[in-house]
Amino acid sequence: MEVKVKRIARKDAYTIGKMYVNGEYVCDTLEDKDRGLTSNMSVAQICGVKIKGETAIPTGRYLVDMKTVSPRFGGRAQYQFCKGRLPRLCNTPGYQGVLIHCGNTAKDTEGCILVGENKERGKVLNSKATFNRLYLRLAIADKRGEQIWITIE
């Protein structure tokens, strides 16, 4: 399965994107500020630019793990349906524990990707319902043994 996040609005405090699954638009995304990081940069270069909790992950292509329980979110009620196993991006240089999850503003991201509907400036709405729909698609692919890749551009 191929997931793509196309960043379309780079603002001072947040980044809005469009998410596609196998070429089909599925939702909007919200990330921290895009500071021009790429996966081709060294970890030292990335860490020299990155502001912890305020910087979007580097552009690039990452494998998505669907089997790891999130230590931070695993016990929260909205994630009990998936037993706390949130989609986790693997090998994001200079970052650890990058997830796709629910949230509404850049304060909820801390480097992760929030999903929802960008119907209000600087926010995504209906995040829980959007996450649930996206998770189902990813979980079905994972159960079939498909690798899930995400490209951030």
N, C-alpha and C positions, 0 to 999 in steps of 0.2 A: 504494500500500500504506500502511496506517495501523498504526503501532506505538504502543502506549501503555505507559507505566510508571506504575503506581499505587503511590505510596509508602505503605506500610502500617505501618511501625514506625520511628519517628524516635528514635534513641538518642543518647547523648552523643558517641559516636565513629563512628557509622555509621548508614546508612539502608537498610532492607530494603524491596524492592518486588516487585510482580508484573508481569511483562511479558505483553502481549497483542499478537497480530498479527491484524489484521482481526477483532477481537473474541474471538479464541480464545486462551486461556491457553497460553503456551509455556514459561515458566520463571520463576525468581525472579531478582531483581537485588540487587546490593550497591553502594552509593555511599557517599561521605563523608557527614559530618554535614549534615543539612538545616538551614540557618540562616535559612530563610524568604525566600530570594531569589526574585524573579519576573522574567520577561522584560520586564515593564512598567516596571521600575525603570531609572534611568539607570545608565550604567557607573560613574559616580562613587559612586552609592549602593551598587552591588554591591561595588565595590572597597573601600568603607568597612566592609563587613561580612565579606567573604570572607577566609579564612585560606588562603593558597596551599597546595595539596596536602591540605587538610583540610576542604574545603567542597564540598557537592554543587552541581551546576549549577542555575541558576534554573529554576523551573517554567515551562512554555511549550511552544510547538510549533516544531519545527526540521526543516529538510530534512536528509536523510541522503545523504552523498556516498559512493559505493562505488568510486570510481576512484583515489583518492589513496593512494600508498604511505606508510605510517607511517615517519617517520625513526627513531623509537625502536624499533618492533617489527618493521619490515619484514624484517629479516634473521633473525629468530628461527625456529627449526625448526617450531614449532607453527603458524606462519602461512605456510609455504611453499606450502601447497595453494591459498592465495588470493593468492600473490605479494606478500604484505605489505600488501594493500589491505584495511584494516579499515574497518568502517562508521564514518564521521566525521560528527559533528553540525555543521552549518553555522550560523554567525552566533550563537553562544551569547555573550550580552553579558558582557564581563569575563573571558572564557575563550578559550583557543586550543587546538586539537588535541584536542577531546573525542571519545573513541572509545568504541565498544562492544568489549570484549575479555575475554580469560581472566584469571582471578585468583581468589583465595580470601578475602582479608581487606581491610579498609579501607586497609591500608598499600599494597595493590596498585592502588588506584584513582586517586589524584591527580586527582580531579575527573571521572574517566571512569565508565562504567557497566560493571560486571562482571556476567556471567550465569552461572547455575548452579542448584543446588538448595539452598535454605536448610534444611538438616537439622541444622545445628549453630549455636548462638547466635553471632551476629556474623560468620558466614561463609557463603559459597556453595561447594558441593562439586560435583564432576563438571563443572567449568567448561569444560574443553577440549571434551568431547563435546557439551555444551550449546551452546557457541559454534559448533561445526561445524554442528550442525543448524540453528541460527538463521541462520548465514551462508548456507547453501544456499538457504533460503527468500528471504532478501533478494537474493541474487545472481540467482535466477531472475526475480524481479520487475524488477530492474535490467536484466537482459538483454532483457526484454520491452519496455523503455523506460518502465516505470512510475516515477513519482516515489515516493520513500519518505519518509514523514513520521513523526516521533516526537513524541508529546506526553508531557510529564512533568507529573504532577499529584500 
